[in-house]
Amino acid sequence: MNTIPKHTLQHWRASIRDTSLLLREFGWPLLFFLLVITGGGVAYHFIAEAVGEPVPTLPESVYSILTMAFLQPSGDFPRNPFLQVFYFLMPIVGIGALAQGLTDFGILLFNRRARSREWEIAVASILNNHHILVGLGHLGFRVVQQLHEMGEQVAVIELDPKADLTAAVQKMGIPVISGDASREITLNDANVKDAKSIIMCVQNDAINLKTALKARTINPKIMVVIRIFDDDFADELHEQFGFNALSGTAIAAPAFAASAAGADITNPINIEGESLSLARLTVSPKSALDGKTVGQIEDGYSVSIVLVRHDHTSELHPTDKLKVKGNDMLAVLGRPEKLNSLVHASR
């Protein structure tokens, strides 16, 4: 059974939303046109009656003005010069007002690239339970790629969008809104009230914090993931506001140290304030770990061994009594600093 792609449905919904906004803008020229026709009809009715060329009813006078506006008068040309003015003036005023509005509406409707920001806002407005990423630099772009591959909906805010990164993100069907994310109006453009999370990737701690607090004010339930360069500040933000504050050095340092020691450690994930990573290491013969049991290693280093591989055979969730031998490969979950100690002991 063929189904319509999610991206196509989203594009259609954004088109409907964008067109409705355009119709709302077109309402003013249309209202002006209606006022001109109605007002002109009332004036024509009373003037015609005063100069001795009466029109039977007021609605008929309004209809006459409407036909004059489109150069299709319904009655005979009047003898009175005051009435004759309507025949020449109404096409200019009526068609001029309506034609200008229709022209602007048509241009904006069929040339959305001329209104790129409005179109991106229209796309973001139909998102729900989505992520807002602030700061489309190299880090931000990689985060967007990961979220897109996970099937998550994303809207991006960037103060100074780069053409290449913006084009690459828009090809994924993700809106990129240019503006200052620390302003409430810009966050609302990205539909922050319906967002699941806001991810701060700007290289400025003050701006990241200001934007995060503004987003939390608009949407108290939004999850905040914030990039912070100061490790201590990151801990304080988590304790005081519940932000998932990630320090670049805290993330990178364990991976660098482990790589130098010949092991692999993943970037940490934050679980209820605990930063945990998964490490893969090989136990060297005669190292401090050679001959120890799984339970002894877990208790001694405050880690959890999730897999032991020996002689091409893997044991998932090994028992505490299993003895680890030289050349065994271990998959271990724990805090980055504990994992680094374990890597050192395995050499």
Secondary structure in CASP SS format (residue, H / E / C, confidence):
PFRMAT SS
TARGET T0000
AUTHOR 0000-0000-0000
METHOD secondary structure of the structure
MODEL  1
M C 1.00
N C 1.00
T C 1.00
I C 1.00
P C 1.00
K H 1.00
H H 1.00
T H 1.00
L H 1.00
Q H 1.00
H H 1.00
W H 1.00
R H 1.00
A H 1.00
S H 1.00
I H 1.00
R H 1.00
D H 1.00
T H 1.00
S H 1.00
L H 1.00
L H 1.00
L H 1.00
R H 1.00
E H 1.00
F H 1.00
G H 1.00
W H 1.00
P H 1.00
L H 1.00
L H 1.00
F H 1.00
F H 1.00
L H 1.00
L H 1.00
V H 1.00
I H 1.00
T H 1.00
G H 1.00
G H 1.00
G H 1.00
V H 1.00
A H 1.00
Y H 1.00
H H 1.00
F H 1.00
I H 1.00
A H 1.00
E H 1.00
A H 1.00
V C 1.00
G C 1.00
E C 1.00
P C 1.00
V C 1.00
P C 1.00
T C 1.00
L H 1.00
P H 1.00
E H 1.00
S H 1.00
V H 1.00
Y H 1.00
S H 1.00
I H 1.00
L H 1.00
T H 1.00
M H 1.00
A H 1.00
F C 1.00
L C 1.00
Q C 1.00
P C 1.00
S C 1.00
G C 1.00
D C 1.00
F C 1.00
P C 1.00
R C 1.00
N C 1.00
P H 1.00
F H 1.00
L H 1.00
Q H 1.00
V H 1.00
F H 1.00
Y H 1.00
F H 1.00
L H 1.00
M H 1.00
P H 1.00
I H 1.00
V H 1.00
G H 1.00
I H 1.00
G H 1.00
A H 1.00
L H 1.00
A H 1.00
Q H 1.00
G H 1.00
L H 1.00
T H 1.00
D H 1.00
F H 1.00
G H 1.00
I H 1.00
L H 1.00
L H 1.00
F H 1.00
N C 1.00
R H 1.00
R H 1.00
A H 1.00
R H 1.00
S H 1.00
R H 1.00
E H 1.00
W H 1.00
E H 1.00
I H 1.00
A H 1.00
V H 1.00
A H 1.00
S H 1.00
I C 1.00
L C 1.00
N C 1.00
N C 1.00
H C 1.00
H E 1.00
I E 1.00
L E 1.00
V E 1.00
G C 1.00
L C 1.00
G C 1.00
H H 1.00
L H 1.00
G H 1.00
F H 1.00
R H 1.00
V H 1.00
V H 1.00
Q H 1.00
Q H 1.00
L H 1.00
H H 1.00
E H 1.00
M C 1.00
G C 1.00
E C 1.00
Q C 1.00
V E 1.00
A E 1.00
V E 1.00
I E 1.00
E E 1.00
L C 1.00
D C 1.00
P C 1.00
K C 1.00
A H 1.00
D H 1.00
L H 1.00
T H 1.00
A H 1.00
A H 1.00
V H 1.00
Q H 1.00
K H 1.00
M C 1.00
G C 1.00
I C 1.00
P C 1.00
V E 1.00
I E 1.00
S E 1.00
G C 1.00
D C 1.00
A C 1.00
S C 1.00
R C 1.00
E H 1.00
I H 1.00
T H 1.00
L H 1.00
N H 1.00
D H 1.00
A C 1.00
N C 1.00
V H 1.00
K H 1.00
D H 1.00
A C 1.00
K C 1.00
S E 1.00
I E 1.00
I E 1.00
M E 1.00
C C 1.00
V C 1.00
Q C 1.00
N C 1.00
D H 1.00
A H 1.00
I H 1.00
N H 1.00
L H 1.00
K H 1.00
T H 1.00
A H 1.00
L H 1.00
K H 1.00
A H 1.00
R H 1.00
T H 1.00
I H 1.00
N C 1.00
P C 1.00
K C 1.00
I C 1.00
M E 1.00
V E 1.00
V E 1.00
I E 1.00
R E 1.00
I E 1.00
F C 1.00
D C 1.00
D H 1.00
D H 1.00
F H 1.00
A H 1.00
D H 1.00
E H 1.00
L H 1.00
H H 1.00
E H 1.00
Q H 1.00
F H 1.00
G C 1.00
F C 1.00
N E 1.00
A E 1.00
L E 1.00
S E 1.00
G H 1.00
T H 1.00
A H 1.00
I H 1.00
A H 1.00
A H 1.00
P H 1.00
A H 1.00
F H 1.00
A H 1.00
A H 1.00
S H 1.00
A H 1.00
A C 1.00
G C 1.00
A C 1.00
D E 1.00
I E 1.00
T C 1.00
N C 1.00
P C 1.00
I E 1.00
N E 1.00
I E 1.00
E C 1.00
G C 1.00
E E 1.00
S E 1.00
L E 1.00
S E 1.00
L E 1.00
A E 1.00
R E 1.00
L E 1.00
T E 1.00
V C 1.00
S C 1.00
P C 1.00
K C 1.00
S C 1.00
A C 1.00
L C 1.00
D C 1.00
G C 1.00
K C 1.00
T E 1.00
V H 1.00
G H 1.00
Q H 1.00
I H 1.00
E H 1.00
D H 1.00
G H 1.00
Y H 1.00
S C 1.00
V C 1.00
S E 1.00
I E 1.00
V E 1.00
L E 1.00
V E 1.00
R E 1.00
H E 1.00
D C 1.00
H C 1.00
T E 1.00
S E 1.00
E E 1.00
L E 1.00
H C 1.00
P C 1.00
T C 1.00
D C 1.00
K C 1.00
L C 1.00
K E 1.00
V C 1.00
K C 1.00
G C 1.00
N C 1.00
D C 1.00
M E 1.00
L E 1.00
A E 1.00
V E 1.00
L E 1.00
G E 1.00
R C 1.00
P H 1.00
E H 1.00
K H 1.00
L H 1.00
N H 1.00
S H 1.00
L H 1.00
V H 1.00
H H 1.00
A H 1.00
S H 1.00
R C 1.00
END
